Amino acid sequence: MTVDNGGITEPAHGEIAGEHAYKVSAVDVENGTVTVVNPWGDEEPVTMKYDEYVDTFQGTAVGRTEAPSLGDRFGELFDGTSGY
């Protein structure tokens, strides 16, 4: 699962680089957090609340699988809405 900030030069979350894509490395439904990592850098992963994630990133892409994927239910996991 990858995310991008839609070309925003100064994203809402200060630890995220502008105009850049990230990889979602973890989702903690119980605590309502998403962890992302810069696939081209050596920075530490960044964990943020789901609301911060929504404010920071403009798009989420999910690879296709045969089984129902996290991406199919990403919004539902946090707030009961569908990601599509």
PDB file as gemmi writes it, atoms N, CA and C in Angstrom:
CRYST1    1.000    1.000    1.000  90.00  90.00  90.00 P 1                      
ATOM      1  N   MET A   1       0.862  -1.152   0.000  1.00  0.00           N  
ATOM      2  CA  MET A   1       0.000   0.000   0.000  1.00  0.00           C  
ATOM      3  C   MET A   1       0.910   1.217   0.000  1.00  0.00           C  
ATOM      4  N   THR A   2       0.678   2.107  -0.944  1.00  0.00           N  
ATOM      5  CA  THR A   2       1.456   3.336  -1.009  1.00  0.00           C  
ATOM      6  C   THR A   2       0.533   4.542  -0.894  1.00  0.00           C  
ATOM      7  N   VAL A   3       1.101   5.646  -0.453  1.00  0.00           N  
ATOM      8  CA  VAL A   3       0.347   6.889  -0.300  1.00  0.00           C  
ATOM      9  C   VAL A   3       1.177   8.044  -0.838  1.00  0.00           C  
ATOM     10  N   ASP A   4       0.507   9.090  -1.294  1.00  0.00           N  
ATOM     11  CA  ASP A   4       1.241  10.282  -1.708  1.00  0.00           C  
ATOM     12  C   ASP A   4       0.508  11.516  -1.214  1.00  0.00           C  
ATOM     13  N   ASN A   5       1.255  12.606  -1.140  1.00  0.00           N  
ATOM     14  CA  ASN A   5       0.652  13.831  -0.626  1.00  0.00           C  
ATOM     15  C   ASN A   5       0.243  14.777  -1.741  1.00  0.00           C  
ATOM     16  N   GLY A   6       0.022  14.238  -2.927  1.00  0.00           N  
ATOM     17  CA  GLY A   6      -0.577  14.999  -4.012  1.00  0.00           C  
ATOM     18  C   GLY A   6       0.186  16.237  -4.445  1.00  0.00           C  
ATOM     19  N   GLY A   7       1.495  16.241  -4.276  1.00  0.00           N  
ATOM     20  CA  GLY A   7       2.294  17.384  -4.685  1.00  0.00           C  
ATOM     21  C   GLY A   7       2.296  18.540  -3.699  1.00  0.00           C  
ATOM     22  N   ILE A   8       1.709  18.332  -2.530  1.00  0.00           N  
ATOM     23  CA  ILE A   8       1.713  19.382  -1.508  1.00  0.00           C  
ATOM     24  C   ILE A   8       3.153  19.588  -1.043  1.00  0.00           C  
ATOM     25  N   THR A   9       3.615  20.833  -1.042  1.00  0.00           N  
ATOM     26  CA  THR A   9       5.006  21.097  -0.667  1.00  0.00           C  
ATOM     27  C   THR A   9       5.224  21.121   0.835  1.00  0.00           C  
ATOM     28  N   GLU A  10       4.184  21.450   1.600  1.00  0.00           N  
ATOM     29  CA  GLU A  10       4.291  21.472   3.058  1.00  0.00           C  
ATOM     30  C   GLU A  10       3.126  20.692   3.657  1.00  0.00           C  
ATOM     31  N   PRO A  11       3.271  19.362   3.775  1.00  0.00           N  
ATOM     32  CA  PRO A  11       2.184  18.531   4.299  1.00  0.00           C  
ATOM     33  C   PRO A  11       1.818  18.884   5.740  1.00  0.00           C  
ATOM     34  N   ALA A  12       0.615  18.494   6.132  1.00  0.00           N  
ATOM     35  CA  ALA A  12       0.097  18.786   7.472  1.00  0.00           C  
ATOM     36  C   ALA A  12       0.971  18.211   8.579  1.00  0.00           C  
ATOM     37  N   HIS A  13       1.562  17.051   8.356  1.00  0.00           N  
ATOM     38  CA  HIS A  13       2.400  16.409   9.372  1.00  0.00           C  
ATOM     39  C   HIS A  13       3.847  16.808   9.124  1.00  0.00           C  
ATOM     40  N   GLY A  14       4.486  17.428  10.090  1.00  0.00           N  
ATOM     41  CA  GLY A  14       5.823  17.985   9.937  1.00  0.00           C  
ATOM     42  C   GLY A  14       6.935  17.003   9.620  1.00  0.00           C  
ATOM     43  N   GLU A  15       6.753  15.714   9.912  1.00  0.00           N  
ATOM     44  CA  GLU A  15       7.804  14.734   9.652  1.00  0.00           C  
ATOM     45  C   GLU A  15       7.716  14.134   8.251  1.00  0.00           C  
ATOM     46  N   ILE A  16       6.753  14.572   7.448  1.00  0.00           N  
ATOM     47  CA  ILE A  16       6.545  14.036   6.109  1.00  0.00           C  
ATOM     48  C   ILE A  16       7.094  15.018   5.084  1.00  0.00           C  
ATOM     49  N   ALA A  17       7.897  14.513   4.139  1.00  0.00           N  
ATOM     50  CA  ALA A  17       8.459  15.353   3.085  1.00  0.00           C  
ATOM     51  C   ALA A  17       7.379  15.732   2.078  1.00  0.00           C  
ATOM     52  N   GLY A  18       7.446  16.957   1.576  1.00  0.00           N  
ATOM     53  CA  GLY A  18       6.501  17.404   0.565  1.00  0.00           C  
ATOM     54  C   GLY A  18       6.781  16.761  -0.780  1.00  0.00           C  
ATOM     55  N   GLU A  19       5.743  16.707  -1.617  1.00  0.00           N  
ATOM     56  CA  GLU A  19       5.843  16.178  -2.978  1.00  0.00           C  
ATOM     57  C   GLU A  19       6.522  14.809  -3.003  1.00  0.00           C  
ATOM     58  N   HIS A  20       6.040  13.887  -2.188  1.00  0.00           N  
ATOM     59  CA  HIS A  20       6.713  12.597  -2.046  1.00  0.00           C  
ATOM     60  C   HIS A  20       5.715  11.485  -1.755  1.00  0.00           C  
ATOM     61  N   ALA A  21       6.089  10.269  -2.107  1.00  0.00           N  
ATOM     62  CA  ALA A  21       5.260   9.091  -1.831  1.00  0.00           C  
ATOM     63  C   ALA A  21       5.851   8.305  -0.662  1.00  0.00           C  
ATOM     64  N   TYR A  22       4.997   7.618   0.063  1.00  0.00           N  
ATOM     65  CA  TYR A  22       5.396   6.804   1.213  1.00  0.00           C  
ATOM     66  C   TYR A  22       4.748   5.433   1.131  1.00  0.00           C  
ATOM     67  N   LYS A  23       5.262   4.510   1.910  1.00  0.00           N  
ATOM     68  CA  LYS A  23       4.696   3.163   2.018  1.00  0.00           C  
ATOM     69  C   LYS A  23       4.040   3.024   3.384  1.00  0.00           C  
ATOM     70  N   VAL A  24       2.811   2.497   3.407  1.00  0.00           N  
ATOM     71  CA  VAL A  24       2.161   2.206   4.687  1.00  0.00           C  
ATOM     72  C   VAL A  24       2.792   0.929   5.217  1.00  0.00           C  
ATOM     73  N   SER A  25       3.392   0.997   6.402  1.00  0.00           N  
ATOM     74  CA  SER A  25       4.057  -0.181   6.960  1.00  0.00           C  
ATOM     75  C   SER A  25       3.261  -0.830   8.079  1.00  0.00           C  
ATOM     76  N   ALA A  26       2.316  -0.088   8.676  1.00  0.00           N  
ATOM     77  CA  ALA A  26       1.506  -0.669   9.758  1.00  0.00           C  
ATOM     78  C   ALA A  26       0.236   0.148   9.950  1.00  0.00           C  
ATOM     79  N   VAL A  27      -0.808  -0.552  10.363  1.00  0.00           N  
ATOM     80  CA  VAL A  27      -2.072   0.078  10.744  1.00  0.00           C  
ATOM     81  C   VAL A  27      -2.455  -0.511  12.089  1.00  0.00           C  
ATOM     82  N   ASP A  28      -2.648   0.347  13.077  1.00  0.00           N  
ATOM     83  CA  ASP A  28      -3.054  -0.089  14.412  1.00  0.00           C  
ATOM     84  C   ASP A  28      -4.486   0.382  14.630  1.00  0.00           C  
ATOM     85  N   VAL A  29      -5.424  -0.509  14.356  1.00  0.00           N  
ATOM     86  CA  VAL A  29      -6.840  -0.155  14.445  1.00  0.00           C  
ATOM     87  C   VAL A  29      -7.228   0.193  15.870  1.00  0.00           C  
ATOM     88  N   GLU A  30      -6.720  -0.558  16.829  1.00  0.00           N  
ATOM     89  CA  GLU A  30      -7.066  -0.332  18.234  1.00  0.00           C  
ATOM     90  C   GLU A  30      -6.701   1.079  18.695  1.00  0.00           C  
ATOM     91  N   ASN A  31      -5.528   1.556  18.274  1.00  0.00           N  
ATOM     92  CA  ASN A  31      -5.073   2.888  18.675  1.00  0.00           C  
ATOM     93  C   ASN A  31      -5.378   3.963  17.636  1.00  0.00           C  
ATOM     94  N   GLY A  32      -5.935   3.559  16.484  1.00  0.00           N  
ATOM     95  CA  GLY A  32      -6.296   4.525  15.446  1.00  0.00           C  
ATOM     96  C   GLY A  32      -5.116   5.201  14.797  1.00  0.00           C  
ATOM     97  N   THR A  33      -4.019   4.440  14.570  1.00  0.00           N  
ATOM     98  CA  THR A  33      -2.828   5.034  13.974  1.00  0.00           C  
ATOM     99  C   THR A  33      -2.424   4.321  12.689  1.00  0.00           C  
ATOM    100  N   VAL A  34      -1.700   5.070  11.868  1.00  0.00           N  
ATOM    101  CA  VAL A  34      -1.127   4.555  10.626  1.00  0.00           C  
ATOM    102  C   VAL A  34       0.358   4.886  10.665  1.00  0.00           C  
ATOM    103  N   THR A  35       1.206   3.925  10.312  1.00  0.00           N  
ATOM    104  CA  THR A  35       2.647   4.152  10.259  1.00  0.00           C  
ATOM    105  C   THR A  35       3.089   4.109   8.807  1.00  0.00           C  
ATOM    106  N   VAL A  36       3.848   5.119   8.397  1.00  0.00           N  
ATOM    107  CA  VAL A  36       4.363   5.187   7.033  1.00  0.00           C  
ATOM    108  C   VAL A  36       5.882   5.258   7.078  1.00  0.00           C  
ATOM    109  N   VAL A  37       6.495   4.827   5.977  1.00  0.00           N  
ATOM    110  CA  VAL A  37       7.948   4.869   5.869  1.00  0.00           C  
ATOM    111  C   VAL A  37       8.308   5.411   4.487  1.00  0.00           C  
ATOM    112  N   ASN A  38       9.381   6.182   4.436  1.00  0.00           N  
ATOM    113  CA  ASN A  38       9.890   6.718   3.179  1.00  0.00           C  
ATOM    114  C   ASN A  38      10.699   5.615   2.498  1.00  0.00           C  
ATOM    115  N   PRO A  39      10.231   5.086   1.364  1.00  0.00           N  
ATOM    116  CA  PRO A  39      10.946   3.975   0.733  1.00  0.00           C  
ATOM    117  C   PRO A  39      12.290   4.372   0.133  1.00  0.00           C  
ATOM    118  N   TRP A  40      12.546   5.666  -0.026  1.00  0.00           N  
ATOM    119  CA  TRP A  40      13.800   6.121  -0.607  1.00  0.00           C  
ATOM    120  C   TRP A  40      14.743   6.724   0.420  1.00  0.00           C  
ATOM    121  N   GLY A  41      14.365   6.726   1.665  1.00  0.00           N  
ATOM    122  CA  GLY A  41      15.196   7.347   2.684  1.00  0.00           C  
ATOM    123  C   GLY A  41      15.538   6.376   3.794  1.00  0.00           C  
ATOM    124  N   ASP A  42      16.305   6.856   4.747  1.00  0.00           N  
ATOM    125  CA  ASP A  42      16.669   6.015   5.885  1.00  0.00           C  
ATOM    126  C   ASP A  42      16.119   6.586   7.192  1.00  0.00           C  
ATOM    127  N   GLU A  43      15.090   7.458   7.069  1.00  0.00           N  
ATOM    128  CA  GLU A  43      14.468   8.027   8.254  1.00  0.00           C  
ATOM    129  C   GLU A  43      13.675   6.953   8.997  1.00  0.00           C  
ATOM    130  N   GLU A  44      13.418   7.218  10.258  1.00  0.00           N  
ATOM    131  CA  GLU A  44      12.581   6.323  11.060  1.00  0.00           C  
ATOM    132  C   GLU A  44      11.148   6.366  10.534  1.00  0.00           C  
ATOM    133  N   PRO A  45      10.394   5.277  10.702  1.00  0.00           N  
ATOM    134  CA  PRO A  45       8.975   5.299  10.332  1.00  0.00           C  
ATOM    135  C   PRO A  45       8.240   6.395  11.108  1.00  0.00           C  
ATOM    136  N   VAL A  46       7.181   6.921  10.512  1.00  0.00           N  
ATOM    137  CA  VAL A  46       6.379   7.979  11.131  1.00  0.00           C  
ATOM    138  C   VAL A  46       4.997   7.412  11.443  1.00  0.00           C  
ATOM    139  N   THR A  47       4.606   7.476  12.711  1.00  0.00           N  
ATOM    140  CA  THR A  47       3.284   7.012  13.136  1.00  0.00           C  
ATOM    141  C   THR A  47       2.426   8.227  13.439  1.00  0.00           C  
ATOM    142  N   MET A  48       1.208   8.213  12.905  1.00  0.00           N  
ATOM    143  CA  MET A  48       0.290   9.338  13.108  1.00  0.00           C  
ATOM    144  C   MET A  48      -1.126   8.829  13.308  1.00  0.00           C  
ATOM    145  N   LYS A  49      -1.952   9.656  13.907  1.00  0.00           N  
ATOM    146  CA  LYS A  49      -3.369   9.340  14.056  1.00  0.00           C  
ATOM    147  C   LYS A  49      -4.011   9.312  12.670  1.00  0.00           C  
ATOM    148  N   TYR A  50      -5.092   8.544  12.542  1.00  0.00           N  
ATOM    149  CA  TYR A  50      -5.775   8.416  11.261  1.00  0.00           C  
ATOM    150  C   TYR A  50      -6.193   9.783  10.710  1.00  0.00           C  
ATOM    151  N   ASP A  51      -6.687  10.683  11.550  1.00  0.00           N  
ATOM    152  CA  ASP A  51      -7.088  12.019  11.089  1.00  0.00           C  
ATOM    153  C   ASP A  51      -5.907  12.776  10.491  1.00  0.00           C  
ATOM    154  N   GLU A  52      -4.727  12.653  11.103  1.00  0.00           N  
ATOM    155  CA  GLU A  52      -3.522  13.285  10.556  1.00  0.00           C  
ATOM    156  C   GLU A  52      -3.172  12.673   9.207  1.00  0.00           C  
ATOM    157  N   TYR A  53      -3.320  11.361   9.109  1.00  0.00           N  
ATOM    158  CA  TYR A  53      -3.054  10.653   7.857  1.00  0.00           C  
ATOM    159  C   TYR A  53      -3.940  11.213   6.741  1.00  0.00           C  
ATOM    160  N   VAL A  54      -5.227  11.355   7.019  1.00  0.00           N  
ATOM    161  CA  VAL A  54      -6.172  11.875   6.025  1.00  0.00           C  
ATOM    162  C   VAL A  54      -5.810  13.308   5.636  1.00  0.00           C  
ATOM    163  N   ASP A  55      -5.397  14.125   6.593  1.00  0.00           N  
ATOM    164  CA  ASP A  55      -5.021  15.510   6.314  1.00  0.00           C  
ATOM    165  C   ASP A  55      -3.704  15.614   5.548  1.00  0.00           C  
ATOM    166  N   THR A  56      -2.814  14.641   5.718  1.00  0.00           N  
ATOM    167  CA  THR A  56      -1.476  14.690   5.137  1.00  0.00           C  
ATOM    168  C   THR A  56      -1.409  14.113   3.735  1.00  0.00           C  
ATOM    169  N   PHE A  57      -2.103  13.024   3.484  1.00  0.00           N  
ATOM    170  CA  PHE A  57      -1.993  12.328   2.204  1.00  0.00           C  
ATOM    171  C   PHE A  57      -3.250  12.484   1.365  1.00  0.00           C  
ATOM    172  N   GLN A  58      -3.044  12.624   0.052  1.00  0.00           N  
ATOM    173  CA  GLN A  58      -4.148  12.847  -0.875  1.00  0.00           C  
ATOM    174  C   GLN A  58      -4.619  11.572  -1.565  1.00  0.00           C  
ATOM    175  N   GLY A  59      -3.800  10.531  -1.557  1.00  0.00           N  
ATOM    176  CA  GLY A  59      -4.192   9.308  -2.246  1.00  0.00           C  
ATOM    177  C   GLY A  59      -3.576   8.084  -1.611  1.00  0.00           C  
ATOM    178  N   THR A  60      -4.310   6.982  -1.656  1.00  0.00           N  
ATOM    179  CA  THR A  60      -3.829   5.699  -1.157  1.00  0.00           C  
ATOM    180  C   THR A  60      -4.022   4.674  -2.263  1.00  0.00           C  
ATOM    181  N   ALA A  61      -2.965   3.966  -2.631  1.00  0.00           N  
ATOM    182  CA  ALA A  61      -3.043   2.937  -3.666  1.00  0.00           C  
ATOM    183  C   ALA A  61      -2.784   1.576  -3.039  1.00  0.00           C  
ATOM    184  N   VAL A  62      -3.586   0.607  -3.443  1.00  0.00           N  
ATOM    185  CA  VAL A  62      -3.482  -0.740  -2.892  1.00  0.00           C  
ATOM    186  C   VAL A  62      -3.287  -1.719  -4.036  1.00  0.00           C  
ATOM    187  N   GLY A  63      -2.310  -2.620  -3.891  1.00  0.00           N  
ATOM    188  CA  GLY A  63      -2.117  -3.653  -4.893  1.00  0.00           C  
ATOM    189  C   GLY A  63      -3.276  -4.634  -4.880  1.00  0.00           C  
ATOM    190  N   ARG A  64      -3.580  -5.202  -6.009  1.00  0.00           N  
ATOM    191  CA  ARG A  64      -4.700  -6.129  -6.128  1.00  0.00           C  
ATOM    192  C   ARG A  64      -4.306  -7.503  -5.600  1.00  0.00           C  
ATOM    193  N   THR A  65      -5.210  -8.115  -4.856  1.00  0.00           N  
ATOM    194  CA  THR A  65      -5.021  -9.471  -4.360  1.00  0.00           C  
ATOM    195  C   THR A  65      -6.300 -10.248  -4.590  1.00  0.00           C  
ATOM    196  N   GLU A  66      -6.222 -11.557  -4.473  1.00  0.00           N  
ATOM    197  CA  GLU A  66      -7.407 -12.396  -4.621  1.00  0.00           C  
ATOM    198  C   GLU A  66      -8.312 -12.295  -3.403  1.00  0.00           C  
ATOM    199  N   ALA A  67      -7.719 -12.198  -2.233  1.00  0.00           N  
ATOM    200  CA  ALA A  67      -8.490 -12.123  -0.989  1.00  0.00           C  
ATOM    201  C   ALA A  67      -8.865 -10.672  -0.708  1.00  0.00           C  
ATOM    202  N   PRO A  68      -9.916 -10.431   0.069  1.00  0.00           N  
ATOM    203  CA  PRO A  68     -10.223  -9.051   0.463  1.00  0.00           C  
ATOM    204  C   PRO A  68      -8.999  -8.430   1.134  1.00  0.00           C  
ATOM    205  N   SER A  69      -8.677  -7.233   0.728  1.00  0.00           N  
ATOM    206  CA  SER A  69      -7.463  -6.603   1.238  1.00  0.00           C  
ATOM    207  C   SER A  69      -7.774  -5.508   2.245  1.00  0.00           C  
ATOM    208  N   LEU A  70      -6.741  -5.096   2.939  1.00  0.00           N  
ATOM    209  CA  LEU A  70      -6.857  -3.988   3.877  1.00  0.00           C  
ATOM    210  C   LEU A  70      -7.368  -2.749   3.161  1.00  0.00           C  
ATOM    211  N   GLY A  71      -6.896  -2.532   1.944  1.00  0.00           N  
ATOM    212  CA  GLY A  71      -7.321  -1.359   1.191  1.00  0.00           C  
ATOM    213  C   GLY A  71      -8.806  -1.324   0.930  1.00  0.00           C  
ATOM    214  N   ASP A  72      -9.417  -2.481   0.748  1.00  0.00           N  
ATOM    215  CA  ASP A  72     -10.860  -2.540   0.528  1.00  0.00           C  
ATOM    216  C   ASP A  72     -11.618  -2.033   1.734  1.00  0.00           C  
ATOM    217  N   ARG A  73     -11.031  -2.153   2.903  1.00  0.00           N  
ATOM    218  CA  ARG A  73     -11.727  -1.817   4.141  1.00  0.00           C  
ATOM    219  C   ARG A  73     -11.020  -0.728   4.946  1.00  0.00           C  
ATOM    220  N   PHE A  74     -10.072  -0.026   4.368  1.00  0.00           N  
ATOM    221  CA  PHE A  74      -9.231   0.909   5.115  1.00  0.00           C  
ATOM    222  C   PHE A  74     -10.053   1.929   5.896  1.00  0.00           C  
ATOM    223  N   GLY A  75     -10.962   2.633   5.240  1.00  0.00           N  
ATOM    224  CA  GLY A  75     -11.789   3.608   5.948  1.00  0.00           C  
ATOM    225  C   GLY A  75     -12.701   2.959   6.964  1.00  0.00           C  
ATOM    226  N   GLU A  76     -13.253   1.792   6.618  1.00  0.00           N  
ATOM    227  CA  GLU A  76     -14.154   1.084   7.527  1.00  0.00           C  
ATOM    228  C   GLU A  76     -13.471   0.732   8.843  1.00  0.00           C  
ATOM    229  N   LEU A  77     -12.187   0.438   8.786  1.00  0.00           N  
ATOM    230  CA  LEU A  77     -11.462   0.056   9.991  1.00  0.00           C  
ATOM    231  C   LEU A  77     -11.489   1.163  11.035  1.00  0.00           C  
ATOM    232  N   PHE A  78     -11.491   2.397  10.581  1.00  0.00           N  
ATOM    233  CA  PHE A  78     -11.418   3.519  11.503  1.00  0.00           C  
ATOM    234  C   PHE A  78     -12.755   4.182  11.780  1.00  0.00           C  
ATOM    235  N   ASP A  79     -13.555   4.392  10.746  1.00  0.00           N  
ATOM    236  CA  ASP A  79     -14.758   5.199  10.970  1.00  0.00           C  
ATOM    237  C   ASP A  79     -16.023   4.666  10.315  1.00  0.00           C  
ATOM    238  N   GLY A  80     -15.987   3.445   9.830  1.00  0.00           N  
ATOM    239  CA  GLY A  80     -17.190   2.842   9.275  1.00  0.00           C  
ATOM    240  C   GLY A  80     -17.515   3.256   7.856  1.00  0.00           C  
ATOM    241  N   THR A  81     -16.616   3.975   7.195  1.00  0.00           N  
ATOM    242  CA  THR A  81     -16.871   4.357   5.812  1.00  0.00           C  
ATOM    243  C   THR A  81     -16.051   3.497   4.879  1.00  0.00           C  
ATOM    244  N   SER A  82     -16.496   3.370   3.680  1.00  0.00           N  
ATOM    245  CA  SER A  82     -15.781   2.586   2.685  1.00  0.00           C  
ATOM    246  C   SER A  82     -14.720   3.450   2.026  1.00  0.00           C  
ATOM    247  N   GLY A  83     -13.616   2.836   1.630  1.00  0.00           N  
ATOM    248  CA  GLY A  83     -12.560   3.550   0.927  1.00  0.00           C  
ATOM    249  C   GLY A  83     -12.882   3.785  -0.536  1.00  0.00           C  
ATOM    250  N   TYR A  84     -14.029   3.293  -1.028  1.00  0.00           N  
ATOM    251  CA  TYR A  84     -14.393   3.441  -2.445  1.00  0.00           C  
ATOM    252  C   TYR A  84     -15.728   4.095  -2.596  1.00  0.00           C  
TER     253      TYR A  84                                                      
END                                                                             
